[in-house]
Amino acid sequence: DSLVNADKSRQVAELEARYQTREKEAEIIKLEEANAQQTRKIWVAVGGVILLTVLLATLYNLYERVRASRRKIQQQSDQLTLMMKEINHRVKNNLAIVSSLLYLQTTTIDDDDVIQTMRIGQQRVEAMSLIHPRLYQTDQTTQVNMGDYLTDLVESLLKAYGYQLTNVDLQLQVDVATLDVDIAMPIGLIVNELVTNSLKYAY
């Protein structure tokens, strides 16, 4: 009995050892699988962080490029505006010189018809020159305030024909506030002719 019991005990111990070994191996396999999954998750997270970092760096680089481009465009725009103002100022001065030369020329001529022709030419030059101060004295280098421009034009014609502004009820109705200089210039010349003829023949 003792031998049989000892043999059974030994067999039971072997079975228990095998069972425990299998359980441990299964547990080890589970732990290895869990560890592998955890490792994969970590690598995925690291990859996501790296990708996000690269994306953010790319976006920041693009943002800086856009900012630099905007600064450059703004600088070029400011330089162009300054150049346009300078050009308008010089054109105004040149037209003033031409107007003065025409006026001086009339002082040396005795023929009334020639004087009248020179005077009409002078008024047309002045009509064009009145636009340019409006361009270089404001931020609008291509748009003309038509109300101010036509007021200056008509008042200068009134003065040229000897009318006192205090004795004239000048009323202007301008429906379009601003126009491009390429359109405003011929309109100013047309208004110059109409007002000149009115002052010469109607009054």
Residue frames relative to the residue before (quaternion, step in Angstrom):
aa qw qx qy qz dx dy dz
D 1.0000 0.0000 0.0000 0.0000 0.00 0.00 0.00
S 0.6482 0.5236 -0.3229 0.4488 3.51 0.96 -0.87
L 0.6574 0.5030 -0.3120 0.4663 3.56 0.99 -0.85
V 0.6526 0.5112 -0.3099 0.4655 3.56 0.99 -0.91
N 0.6634 0.5015 -0.3078 0.4623 3.56 0.91 -0.89
A 0.6434 0.5158 -0.3243 0.4635 3.55 0.99 -0.82
D 0.6563 0.5022 -0.3152 0.4667 3.56 1.00 -0.81
K 0.6493 0.5053 -0.3188 0.4706 3.57 0.98 -0.81
S 0.6365 0.5256 -0.3266 0.4603 3.55 0.99 -0.86
R 0.6479 0.5148 -0.3181 0.4627 3.54 1.00 -0.85
Q 0.6529 0.5127 -0.3094 0.4638 3.57 0.97 -0.88
V 0.6439 0.5159 -0.3147 0.4693 3.56 0.99 -0.91
A 0.6522 0.5099 -0.3172 0.4627 3.56 0.97 -0.86
E 0.6436 0.5143 -0.3304 0.4606 3.59 1.00 -0.78
L 0.6478 0.5193 -0.3162 0.4589 3.56 1.00 -0.90
E 0.6515 0.5115 -0.3139 0.4641 3.54 0.96 -0.89
A 0.6469 0.5198 -0.3185 0.4581 3.57 0.99 -0.86
R 0.6542 0.5068 -0.3130 0.4660 3.55 0.99 -0.88
Y 0.6451 0.5301 -0.3131 0.4526 3.57 0.99 -0.90
Q 0.6730 0.4912 -0.2898 0.4710 3.54 0.91 -0.96
T 0.6278 0.5370 -0.3310 0.4561 3.56 1.05 -0.78
R 0.6575 0.5047 -0.3089 0.4665 3.56 0.95 -0.91
E 0.6458 0.5195 -0.3204 0.4586 3.57 0.99 -0.88
K 0.6622 0.5018 -0.3056 0.4651 3.52 0.99 -0.89
E 0.6435 0.5151 -0.3276 0.4618 3.57 0.99 -0.81
A 0.6448 0.5089 -0.3184 0.4732 3.57 1.01 -0.86
E 0.6511 0.5094 -0.3120 0.4681 3.57 0.98 -0.85
I 0.6329 0.5262 -0.3265 0.4647 3.56 1.05 -0.83
I 0.6435 0.5201 -0.3200 0.4615 3.58 0.99 -0.88
K 0.6462 0.5162 -0.3133 0.4667 3.57 1.00 -0.90
L 0.6620 0.5052 -0.3057 0.4616 3.55 0.94 -0.89
E 0.6424 0.5179 -0.3238 0.4627 3.56 1.03 -0.81
E 0.6485 0.5066 -0.3181 0.4709 3.58 1.01 -0.84
A 0.6522 0.5055 -0.3133 0.4701 3.58 0.96 -0.87
N 0.6448 0.5187 -0.3111 0.4673 3.56 1.03 -0.85
A 0.6434 0.5165 -0.3188 0.4665 3.58 1.03 -0.82
Q 0.6448 0.5114 -0.3170 0.4713 3.58 0.98 -0.85
Q 0.6509 0.5135 -0.3104 0.4652 3.54 0.96 -0.90
T 0.6426 0.5222 -0.3198 0.4605 3.57 1.01 -0.85
R 0.6457 0.5169 -0.3174 0.4638 3.56 1.00 -0.88
K 0.6382 0.5250 -0.3226 0.4615 3.57 0.99 -0.83
I 0.6456 0.5211 -0.3184 0.4586 3.56 0.97 -0.89
W 0.6742 0.4901 -0.3013 0.4631 3.59 0.92 -0.91
V 0.6218 0.5247 -0.3373 0.4736 3.58 1.07 -0.75
A 0.6569 0.5056 -0.3085 0.4666 3.57 0.97 -0.86
V 0.6469 0.5088 -0.3167 0.4716 3.57 0.98 -0.88
G 0.6482 0.5159 -0.3137 0.4640 3.58 0.99 -0.86
G 0.6463 0.5180 -0.3158 0.4629 3.57 1.01 -0.82
V 0.6468 0.5119 -0.3183 0.4671 3.57 1.00 -0.84
I 0.6526 0.5067 -0.3152 0.4669 3.57 0.97 -0.87
L 0.6584 0.5074 -0.3063 0.4640 3.58 0.94 -0.90
L 0.6541 0.5069 -0.3092 0.4686 3.56 0.97 -0.86
T 0.6376 0.5267 -0.3237 0.4596 3.57 1.02 -0.81
V 0.6528 0.5036 -0.3099 0.4734 3.58 0.97 -0.90
L 0.6505 0.5199 -0.3120 0.4574 3.57 0.98 -0.87
L 0.6657 0.4955 -0.3008 0.4699 3.57 0.92 -0.90
A 0.6416 0.5173 -0.3218 0.4661 3.58 1.00 -0.81
T 0.6456 0.5139 -0.3159 0.4683 3.58 1.01 -0.82
L 0.6607 0.5030 -0.3041 0.4669 3.57 0.94 -0.90
Y 0.6495 0.5080 -0.3190 0.4673 3.57 0.96 -0.81
N 0.6367 0.5252 -0.3230 0.4631 3.56 1.01 -0.82
L 0.6537 0.4990 -0.3047 0.4805 3.58 0.99 -0.86
Y 0.6346 0.5355 -0.3235 0.4538 3.58 1.01 -0.83
E 0.6637 0.4943 -0.3026 0.4729 3.57 0.95 -0.87
R 0.6330 0.5237 -0.3326 0.4630 3.59 1.03 -0.73
V 0.6470 0.5118 -0.3133 0.4704 3.56 1.00 -0.87
R 0.6476 0.5146 -0.3178 0.4634 3.57 0.97 -0.85
A 0.6580 0.4997 -0.3100 0.4703 3.57 0.96 -0.86
S 0.6454 0.5118 -0.3222 0.4666 3.58 1.01 -0.81
R 0.6533 0.5088 -0.3185 0.4614 3.58 0.97 -0.81
R 0.6379 0.5176 -0.3318 0.4639 3.57 0.99 -0.80
K 0.6575 0.5096 -0.3069 0.4623 3.56 0.97 -0.88
I 0.6526 0.5046 -0.3107 0.4722 3.58 0.96 -0.88
Q 0.6518 0.5125 -0.3177 0.4599 3.59 0.97 -0.84
Q 0.6427 0.5123 -0.3221 0.4698 3.57 1.00 -0.80
Q 0.6603 0.4949 -0.3062 0.4747 3.57 0.95 -0.86
S 0.6382 0.5233 -0.3245 0.4621 3.57 1.03 -0.79
D 0.6523 0.5055 -0.3134 0.4698 3.59 0.97 -0.85
Q 0.6534 0.5054 -0.3157 0.4668 3.57 0.97 -0.84
L 0.6531 0.5107 -0.3135 0.4630 3.57 0.99 -0.84
T 0.6399 0.5193 -0.3241 0.4646 3.57 0.99 -0.83
L 0.6505 0.5117 -0.3102 0.4677 3.57 0.98 -0.87
M 0.6554 0.5070 -0.3102 0.4659 3.57 0.98 -0.84
M 0.6480 0.5152 -0.3194 0.4612 3.59 0.98 -0.82
K 0.6407 0.5111 -0.3268 0.4706 3.58 1.01 -0.77
E 0.6502 0.5113 -0.3139 0.4662 3.56 0.98 -0.84
I 0.6434 0.5151 -0.3221 0.4659 3.58 1.00 -0.82
N 0.6636 0.5001 -0.3079 0.4634 3.59 0.90 -0.89
H 0.6305 0.5294 -0.3291 0.4625 3.56 1.04 -0.77
R 0.6846 0.4765 -0.2900 0.4693 3.58 0.92 -0.87
V 0.6252 0.5257 -0.3395 0.4664 3.58 1.02 -0.76
K 0.6362 0.5240 -0.3250 0.4638 3.57 0.98 -0.84
N 0.6631 0.4982 -0.3050 0.4680 3.59 0.94 -0.86
N 0.6570 0.5088 -0.3125 0.4602 3.59 0.98 -0.83
L 0.6560 0.4944 -0.3123 0.4771 3.59 0.98 -0.78
A 0.6164 0.5335 -0.3435 0.4663 3.57 1.08 -0.68
I 0.6330 0.5194 -0.3267 0.4720 3.57 1.05 -0.75
V 0.6458 0.5118 -0.3198 0.4676 3.59 0.96 -0.87
S 0.6470 0.5152 -0.3165 0.4646 3.59 0.94 -0.86
S 0.6600 0.4993 -0.3090 0.4686 3.58 0.95 -0.85
L 0.6420 0.5151 -0.3283 0.4634 3.60 0.99 -0.76
L 0.6412 0.5085 -0.3270 0.4727 3.59 1.00 -0.75
Y 0.6451 0.5131 -0.3210 0.4665 3.57 1.00 -0.78
L 0.6561 0.5024 -0.3121 0.4688 3.60 0.95 -0.86
Q 0.6268 0.5470 -0.3383 0.4397 3.56 1.06 -0.73
T 0.6446 0.5315 -0.3315 0.4383 3.59 1.02 -0.72
T 0.6221 0.5616 -0.3528 0.4160 3.62 1.11 -0.51
T 0.7081 0.4330 -0.2590 0.4940 3.57 1.24 -0.34
I 0.6424 0.5006 -0.3193 0.4846 3.59 1.30 0.09
D 0.3010 -0.7713 0.5409 0.1479 3.54 -1.02 0.87
D 0.5912 0.5839 -0.3675 0.4178 3.58 1.17 -0.43
D 0.4191 -0.7390 0.4728 0.2338 3.59 -0.60 1.18
D 0.6374 0.5298 -0.3402 0.4442 3.60 0.98 -0.75
V 0.6565 0.4917 -0.3098 0.4809 3.58 0.98 -0.83
I 0.6320 0.5285 -0.3315 0.4597 3.58 0.98 -0.83
Q 0.6536 0.5142 -0.3106 0.4604 3.56 0.97 -0.89
T 0.6441 0.5189 -0.3134 0.4665 3.59 1.00 -0.82
M 0.6562 0.5003 -0.3056 0.4750 3.56 0.98 -0.88
R 0.6403 0.5324 -0.3216 0.4508 3.56 1.03 -0.80
I 0.6350 0.5186 -0.3265 0.4704 3.58 1.01 -0.81
G 0.6456 0.5152 -0.3123 0.4693 3.58 0.98 -0.84
Q 0.6419 0.5248 -0.3186 0.4594 3.56 1.01 -0.84
Q 0.6615 0.5058 -0.3098 0.4589 3.59 0.97 -0.86
R 0.6367 0.5183 -0.3328 0.4640 3.59 1.04 -0.68
V 0.6351 0.5120 -0.3280 0.4764 3.55 1.01 -0.75
E 0.6605 0.5008 -0.3064 0.4680 3.58 0.96 -0.84
A 0.6064 0.5526 -0.3541 0.4490 3.59 1.09 -0.71
M 0.6747 0.4691 -0.2931 0.4888 3.58 1.03 -0.73
S 0.6711 0.5220 -0.3113 0.4246 3.58 0.97 -0.83
L 0.5954 0.5938 -0.3698 0.3951 3.61 1.13 -0.56
I 0.5878 0.5893 -0.3760 0.4073 3.60 1.16 -0.47
H 0.6917 0.5582 -0.2969 0.3490 3.55 0.83 -1.02
P 0.6105 0.5165 -0.3909 0.4557 3.67 0.95 -0.51
R 0.6234 0.5456 -0.3364 0.4478 3.57 1.11 -0.66
L 0.6778 0.5008 -0.2898 0.4536 3.56 1.15 -0.56
Y 0.7711 0.3548 -0.2183 0.4815 3.61 0.87 -0.82
Q 0.6323 0.5214 -0.3497 0.4540 3.61 1.23 -0.11
T 0.7206 0.3380 -0.2309 0.5597 3.59 1.29 -0.06
D 0.6281 -0.5351 0.4089 0.3897 3.54 -1.34 0.04
Q 0.6167 0.5251 -0.3503 0.4703 3.59 1.25 -0.28
T 0.1524 -0.8353 0.5253 0.0556 3.58 -0.30 1.26
T 0.7636 0.3080 -0.2011 0.5306 3.62 1.22 -0.16
Q 0.6823 0.4592 -0.2831 0.4933 3.60 1.25 -0.23
V 0.2151 -0.7862 0.5726 0.0883 3.56 -0.92 0.98
N 0.3774 -0.6837 0.5775 0.2379 3.56 -0.99 0.88
M 0.3141 -0.8127 0.4615 0.1671 3.56 -0.19 1.29
G 0.6050 0.5608 -0.3652 0.4314 3.59 1.04 -0.64
D 0.6953 0.4600 -0.2684 0.4826 3.57 0.85 -0.99
Y 0.6622 0.5253 -0.3120 0.4339 3.57 0.94 -0.92
L 0.7022 0.4564 -0.2790 0.4699 3.60 0.82 -0.96
T 0.5986 0.5444 -0.3628 0.4623 3.60 1.09 -0.60
D 0.6601 0.4943 -0.3049 0.4765 3.59 0.89 -0.91
L 0.6573 0.5318 -0.3105 0.4345 3.57 0.95 -0.91
V 0.7039 0.4559 -0.2752 0.4701 3.59 0.77 -1.00
E 0.6482 0.5114 -0.3284 0.4586 3.61 0.96 -0.78
S 0.6485 0.5036 -0.3302 0.4656 3.60 0.99 -0.73
L 0.6400 0.5103 -0.3259 0.4730 3.60 1.06 -0.68
L 0.6205 0.5355 -0.3383 0.4623 3.57 1.03 -0.77
K 0.6658 0.4905 -0.3008 0.4750 3.56 0.92 -0.88
A 0.6455 0.5367 -0.3261 0.4347 3.59 0.99 -0.84
Y 0.7380 0.3786 -0.2270 0.5103 3.60 1.08 -0.65
G 0.6348 -0.6104 0.3076 0.3604 3.55 1.21 0.47
Y 0.4886 0.6511 -0.4502 0.3670 3.59 1.18 0.34
Q 0.3677 -0.6987 0.5711 0.2245 3.53 -1.12 0.79
L 0.4853 -0.6939 0.4463 0.2897 3.58 -0.78 1.00
T 0.6211 0.5494 -0.3432 0.4411 3.57 1.15 -0.56
N 0.7032 0.4511 -0.2659 0.4810 3.60 1.20 -0.44
V 0.6830 0.4522 -0.2749 0.5035 3.58 1.27 -0.05
D 0.2803 -0.7424 0.5868 0.1610 3.56 -0.91 0.98
L 0.0397 -0.8335 0.5501 -0.0330 3.54 0.14 1.33
Q 0.0299 0.7924 -0.6058 0.0651 3.55 -0.66 1.15
L 0.0538 -0.7992 0.5985 -0.0116 3.56 -0.74 1.10
Q 0.0926 -0.7641 0.6360 0.0548 3.53 -1.01 0.87
V 0.0121 -0.8071 0.5873 -0.0594 3.56 -0.36 1.29
D 0.2649 -0.8079 0.5108 0.1272 3.57 -0.43 1.23
V 0.7300 0.3404 -0.2121 0.5533 3.59 1.11 -0.64
A 0.4012 -0.7624 0.4537 0.2281 3.57 -0.49 1.19
T 0.8147 0.0151 0.0337 0.5787 3.58 0.79 -1.01
L 0.0779 -0.7712 0.6301 0.0463 3.54 -1.26 0.59
D 0.5804 -0.5501 0.4588 0.3873 3.52 -1.25 0.40
V 0.6146 -0.5962 0.3754 0.3549 3.55 -1.07 0.79
D 0.6286 0.5482 -0.3390 0.4353 3.60 1.08 -0.66
I 0.6829 0.4236 -0.2780 0.5263 3.59 1.19 -0.47
A 0.6486 0.5437 -0.3209 0.4251 3.58 0.99 -0.83
M 0.6202 0.5776 -0.3490 0.3999 3.60 1.01 -0.77
P 0.7174 0.4092 -0.2881 0.4846 3.67 0.69 -0.88
I 0.5975 0.5435 -0.3728 0.4568 3.60 1.08 -0.59
G 0.6355 0.5266 -0.3259 0.4611 3.58 1.02 -0.80
L 0.6543 0.5007 -0.3182 0.4690 3.59 0.99 -0.77
I 0.6310 0.5199 -0.3341 0.4690 3.60 1.05 -0.75
V 0.6606 0.4925 -0.3055 0.4772 3.58 0.90 -0.93
N 0.6016 0.5617 -0.3488 0.4482 3.57 1.05 -0.75
E 0.6786 0.4811 -0.2944 0.4705 3.61 0.90 -0.90
L 0.6677 0.5125 -0.3090 0.4427 3.57 0.90 -0.92
V 0.6912 0.4619 -0.2828 0.4784 3.59 0.84 -0.94
T 0.6257 0.5386 -0.3399 0.4504 3.60 0.99 -0.78
N 0.6741 0.4788 -0.2981 0.4770 3.58 0.89 -0.89
S 0.6238 0.5308 -0.3432 0.4597 3.59 1.02 -0.71
L 0.6925 0.4688 -0.2868 0.4674 3.58 0.87 -0.91
K 0.6784 0.4991 -0.2947 0.4516 3.59 1.02 -0.75
Y 0.8331 0.2655 -0.0927 0.4762 3.58 0.79 -1.01
A 0.6985 0.4742 -0.2945 0.4478 3.60 1.01 -0.62
Y 0.7858 0.2596 -0.1349 0.5449 3.59 1.07 -0.64
